C-alpha cells in the first residue's frame, strides 16, 4: 500500500475513534439535560399539587364557615320569630348541614382527582428519567459499534503496516521478530 493511502487510512481510523468517543460524551450530556428537565417538571408538578391541596383546604374551611354562618342566621331568624322551639328550625339546620357535607364531598373528590393526576405526572417523570438513561446507553453502544466498525475497516491497513515492518527490505524486521538489525542472532 502506498504511504499516502496508509496515512489517510490511519487518519480516518483516528477520526472515527475520536468521533465515536465524542458521540458517547455528547449522549451523556444530552441524557443529563433530559434528566434535569424531568427534575424541573417534577418540581412544577409538586408545586401544582401543593397549590391544589392548599386551595382544597381553603375551600373546605370556607365551606365550614358558610355552614356556621347559615346556621347562625337560621337560628337567629327562628328566635326572632319565636319559632326556635319547633321542628322547622331543626329541619332547616339539617338542610344546611346536608348542603355543607355535599359541598365538602365535592371538594374532597376534586382533591382526590388532583392527587391521581399528580401520581400520573410523577410516573411520567420517572419514565423520562428511564428514557434518558436508555438513550444515553444506546448512544454509548452506538459509539462502541462505530469504533468496532472503524477498527474492522482498519484491519487490512494495520495488517499491511505490520507486514511492512516484518520484511527485510525496510530494516525494521527486528521489531516484529525478524532478528537483529545486523542479521546475527537468528
Buried (B, 14 or more C-beta within 10 A) or exposed (E): BEEEEBEEBBEBBEEBBEBBBEBBEEBBEBBEEBBEEBEEBBEEBBEBBEEBBEBBEEBBEEBEEBBEEBBEEBBEEBEEEEEBEEEEBEEBBEEBEEBBEEBBEEBEEBBEEBEEBBEEBBEEBEEBBEBBEEBBEEBBEBBBEBBEEBEEEBEEBBEBBEEBBBEEEEEBBBEEEBEEEEEEEE
